[in-house]
């Protein structure tokens, strides 16, 4: 019985020594998820703009007289929080 008492006392000390702030942990995880969602969506938008234009950022081609025309920001609410999308402007064909 004494061994169980010592084990319980040791486990109680460990619990009191190690504390996890669930609020901070959840906030940190939400921040990581939000930034990952933002990076992924912006990457997909850039890839689609590259495909439609036939050129990557800062490149020119025979059919496009101009480089890609920058982007504009749009906010999107997700379950992970608000993300800022950088929506590419599509240059006009000459």
Buried (B, 14 or more C-beta within 10 A) or exposed (E): EEEEEEEEEEEEEEEEEEEEEEEEEEEEEEEEBBEEBBEEBBEEBBEEBBEEBEBEEEEEEEEBEEBBEEBEEEEEEEEBBEBEBBBBEEBEEE
